[in-house]
């Protein structure tokens, strides 16, 4: 398994120390540096060429989203996991739009932290449960509220035919009303049934009444 060089960007000394100690105990991870500002992170990324950057969102000089965007613009091969105490949907969306490969909550366990690194270094996207829950819920809502198939467009002639059929007119009578041959009426009726997904004249009548084209 390849050794992953990790750069950590965060302005909390205790968190940095904890991550450094955790990483040094992992045989496949090398802690190559730490930065407490966005500017420092960009500088160290150029100097140290890390494989992976763990990027906090809230930094003193610029937010981690902007730092992510600038870092990937300069060094597109780097993989970045954004991590934050806030896993609200806008933060997750912004991180992914900036090019991050993952989003971790600061409440994540060490096991999840390592799992996220493995996934991202394998070319996958990783979202912590706190981050993915909101996205999945929004997706579920979009499925529920998704509009059904649009209704077929009917010309005035087709509506006229529907009204006459619903009124119980025979083909000969419809032909006279529409100034066409009885055979044409049969053809029009057949096409209309196919267009509306109706299998019988009775279904045509029900459709016309349901859609307000004809009166019951």
C-alpha positions, -999 to +999 in steps of 0.1 A: +000+000+000+013+034-009+025+059+017+003+090+018+019+124+026-005+144+046-007+182+052-031+194+078-046+229+078-063+241+110-058+270+134-065+250+166-032+239+182-048+211+202-065+196+172-033+198+152-014+181+179-040+153+182-040+147+144-002+147+143+000+121+170-027+099+154-011+101+119+024+092+131+010+059+144-003+049+110+022+030+089+008+042+056+006+079+065+033+105+068+026+139+085+046+163+063+034+196+077+008+218+092-006+252+085-027+276+105-037+300+077-048+296+041-018+315+028+006+292+048-013+262+034-008+273-002+029+279+005+035+246+021+016+227-005+039+241-031+070+232-010+060+198+004+039+184-025+016+164-002-007+137-016-036+148+006-046+179+025-070+180+054-085+215+052-105+233+079-132+256+066-127+284+092-092+300+089-081+334+100-072+349+066-095+331+042-120+303+044-109+268+036-132+266+006-113+294-011-080+279+000-091+246-016-100+263-048-067+281-051-047+250-041-063+228-067-059+255-093-021+255-086-017+218-079-046+198-094-031+164-085-036+171-048-066+155-030-083+176-004-107+166+024-125+195+039-134+191+076-155+213+098-176+214+130-205+224+107-218+198+083-247+218+070-256+213+033-243+247+021-208+240+035-208+205+019-220+218-015-194+246-014-166+222-006-175+198-034-179+227-059-144+239-050-130+204-059-127+187-025-128+149-026-144+145+008-161+162+037-155+152+073-171+164+105-148+173+133-168+149+155-156+120+133-137+092+150-101+083+141-114+052+124-137+073+102-108+097+095-087+068+083-115+054+063-120+087+046-084+089+036-084+054+022-115+061+001-102+094-012-068+080-021-085+052-039-102+078-061-136+078-044-156+106-028-162+104+009-188+122+029-192+117+067-227+106+078-234+141+092-227+155+057-244+128+036-276+128+056-287+162+045-279+154+009-298+122+009-328+138+026-329+166+000-326+139-027-355+120-012-376+151-011-368+159-047-380+124-057-413+128-038-420+163-052-408+155-087-436+163-112-452+134-131-449+131-169-463+161-188-497+159-204-497+155-242-505+187-261-538+186-279-547+207-309-581+224-312-591+198-337-582+170-313-602+186-285-631+191-309-630+154-317-628+145-280-659+166-272-679+150-300-669+115-290-678+123-254-712+136-266-719+102-281-717+113-317-713+086-344-684+087-369-707+100-396-720+128-374-685+137-363-674+137-400-701+162-409-693+184-379-656+184-387-660+185-425-639+154-431-647+119-443-659+092-419-627+072-426-606+102-416-626+104-383-617+068-376-580+075-383-580+106-361-598+087-333-572+059-335-543+083-334-558+102-305-563+070-285-527+061-290-515+096-281-535+096-248-528+059-240-565+050-241-575+015-252-612+022-259-636+050-268-649+048-232-614+057-219-614+086-244-646+099-229-633+096-193-601+114-203-621+143-219-642+147-188-613+143-163-593+170-182-623+194-185-624+191-223-659+178-222-687+179-197-700+148-179 
